[in-house]
Amino acid sequence: MKKSDGCCSTHLIDGDGTFNDTGLEHFIKEVKLGECGLSYAVVSIMGPQSSGKSTLLNNLFGTNFREMDAFKGRHLSGIEKAVPFLFRSQTTKGIWMARCAGIEPCTLVMDLEGTDGRERGEDDTAFEKQSALFALAVSDIVLINMWCHDIGREQAANKPLLKTVFQVMMRLFSPRKTTLMFVIRDKTRTPLENLEPVLREDIQKIWDSVPKPEALKETPLSEFFNVEVVALSSYEEKEEQFKEQVATLRQRFFHSIAPGGLAGDRRGVVPASGFSFSAQEIWKVIKENKDLDLPAHKVMVATVRCEEIANEKYSIFAANEEWCQMEEAVQSDPVSGFGKKLSAILNFTLSQYDAEAVYFDGGVRSAKRKQLEEKLLQLVQPAHQSMLGHLRSGTLENFKEAFEKALNAGEGFSLAAVTCTQNYMAQFDKGHADAVIEQANWDTSKARDKLRRDIDAHITSVRVAKLSELTSSFEAKLNEALLGPVGALLDGATSETWPAIKKLLQRETESAVAGISNALSGFDMDKQSKDKILTSLENYAKGVVEAKAREEAARVLILMKERFSILFSHDSDSMPRVWTGKEDIRAITKTARSASLKLLSVMAAFRLDDDVDNIETTLSSALMDTKNNAAVKDRSITTSDPLASSSWEEIPSSRTLITPLQCKSLWRQFKSETQHAVTQAISAQEANKRNNNWLPPPWAIVALVVLGFNEFMTLLRNPLYVGVVFIVFLLIKALWVQLDISGEFRNGALPGLLSLSTKFIPTIMNLIRRLAEGQKPMTTDPRRNPALASKIFQNGSSSFSDSSSSASSGITSPKEGNEYSSTLKDD
C-alpha cells in the first residue's frame, strides 16, 4: 500500500488474478471508507496498453499510479510516433486502487491493466474480460481511454476493448446504468462536435454486433449505459492545455453521486462498509466464470438507505436526554406520566424517519419502519417492565400493609382478604393505564395476573401462618394440659391409670377443638379443610399422650426401682423402715415387686381404646409365680415361655411400648439391681437379732452356776474382789463400746481382728488419759470417738443397695449406745 500527498493506493488484484483481501482491508481502514455509507463513488479506467491511463488518473484525481517512463515528461520523436510498440511496455499489471485526493464524496479509482498487451499475447484475453467484468460490476463510472486517430477506423485499437465491455455486460444482471466516459486522447484540430457523432456511431455498431440473449436483442445501448465523450489534448505536446482540460473534467467528479451526476444512478450500490466483502465475492464469481446477478436497484437503495436512516434515528432516540432521564429514574422509582411522555418521544422519532425515507420504496420503507419501531420498543421495554414492576411491587406492599392492619383491627380473615384485594387491584389498574405506551401492543395482562398471583400467594401464606399460629397455640395448650398430668398418672401406675388418661385426653381435646372451631369461623373455610385441622389437632393430642407414654416407658426401670425402694424401705406411714427382726422381709419384698410389676404392665402398652388385654396376668404368671418359673426351667423357652415373643397377642405393634422380651429383660435387671437391698435388709435384721440377744444360752448359764459356785462364794466372802471385778467389767464394757467389737465382726472374723488390732492401743491410751483427767470415758459421740466416727462414715458411704441396712445400723447403734450409757449411769 502506497501513501503520498493525501493519496492512498493498493494493489487490489495482481497479474495472476490473486485478490489482495488483506491489502484492501488496510486500504479501507486507511481511507475510512466504512464511515461513508452510500456516499462514495467508484471510477475505473480501461484502455489499450501504454495509452496513458495512469498518467490521466494521476493528473485527474491526484493519484500516484506508476506511469510509463519512456514517454513521461518529453515529446515523442518521429520514429516513436511511427512505431510506438517498439518503445512501450506493460506498466500496470492487474488492478490497482487508490482514493482520489480532494474530491467529495469519497471517490475510489481503479487502474486496470491495459488491453492488447504483447506480454499476455493475442490469445490470452481471459484476464482482460475478467477485469472488465469486475470493473463494470463495482464501478459507477468507467473511463474508456482511446486515441483520437482510432475514431472511424475499422481496425482501431479500442474496438476489441468495446466488444469485451459489451460482451461482459450481458453477463451482468444489474438494474444500474453505468456511465461510460470515452476520453479521446491527443485530440487533433477536428472539433469534438464532429468527432462525437462518429464515435457514437462506431459504438452503436459494436453494440449491434455483440451477441445478445433473446430477451435483450432489441434493447438499446442507453438502457445499460450513459455514454459521455470528452477530448483531451496531447500530454507530451500541449501539457499546459492538457492540464487545464483535466482540471475542467475533474470538476465533473465533485458530487458525482448527486442526481444527474456522473454516478447519479445509485441503484444497487453496496454500502461502503460492505464494499470489501462484496468486491471479493464478485471477483470470486468472475474467476469461476459464473454470471453475476446483482440486487435490484430500487430494493437495494431503499434497503440500505432506510436501514441507515433507521439506525440513525435509533441512535438519536437512545441518546435523547429526556428518555435517558426517564430510563434512569424508572430503575429506582415509578415515573409519573411514564406512558404519555415515552409515547411522545417515540412518535417524534418515527415521524423523523418517515420524513427522510418518504421517497424510497414503500414496501422497504414500511418494513424498515416496523423494524425501527420494534427496535425502539425493545429498547424501552425493560424500562416499561421496570415501571410495571414498581407498580406491582408498590401495590403489593400497600396491600400487605392494609391487609395486616385489617387483621390486627379484628376484621375477619376472608372479609379482609376480599376487600383489600379489590381495592388494590383497582389501584394497580389505574397506575397501569398511566404507563401504557401507544405504539406498543404488549400483553400486559401478565403483570396484572402476576400481581393477582402474588396477592393470592400472600393471602395463602398469611392464612397458613395464621392457621399454623392458631394451631400451635392450641397445641401448646394441649402440651401444658396433658404432659404433666399424664406423666404423674403413669408414675403412679394403677389399674385405673389408662382410663384416667383417656378421660383427661378426651376432656382437653374437646376443649381445644371447641376453641379452635370458634377461631376458624373467620377464615371462611370449607368443611373438609376445617375437619382436617380438627382431626389434626385431635391426633396431635393423642400423639402428645403417646410420646409421653413412650418417654416414661423408656425410663420404666428407674421408675420400678424407685417404687420398689419406696415400698421396701418405708412403712405404711412413709417412715423409714428399721429392720428390728420382727418384719417379714419376704412378704415386704413380694409386695414391693408386685407393685413394680404392676407399673411394668401398665407401661407395656398404649391403652386409649376400650379393648381388654391380659398383659398383667401374663407378666404376673411368668415373672411372679415361682411354681410356673420352676416349670419353665424344665421345659424349652421357645415352646412354653409366654414372654418369648416380640409382640403382645391383643396389642398391635403400633400400640406396643415395651415388648414381652423387653419386659423379661427389664424384670431380670430389676431383680438383679434390687436383690442387694433385700440381702442387706436380711443381714441387718440378723445383726440386730445378734446384738439384742447378748445373754448366753441356758445350758451355758447352768454350767456357769454349777462350775463357778466356788468362785462366787469366794467373792461373797471377800467384797474387795467384787469391786475389782466390777471395775474390770466397766473397763471391758468401755472397750467393747469404744472398739465397736460387734460392728467390726459383722463383716467377718479376720477383718474384725485386723481392725481391732489397729485400734486397740489408741483406745486404751484414750481411756487412761480420760481417767487421769477425771472424765467419763464411756461415750458414744462420734466426734470424740475417731474409731466409731470412721466406722459410721464407712457405713454411710455405701451404695443404694446398702441404704436400708445402713439406715438400720445407724438407728440401732445409737440405741445400743444409749443402753450402755444408761448402764454406766446406773452403776
Summary of the structure (lengths in Angstrom):
residues: 827
radius of gyration: 64.2
end to end distance: 148.2
largest distance: 204.4
contacts: 2449
relative contact order: 0.04
helix: 65%
strand: 7%
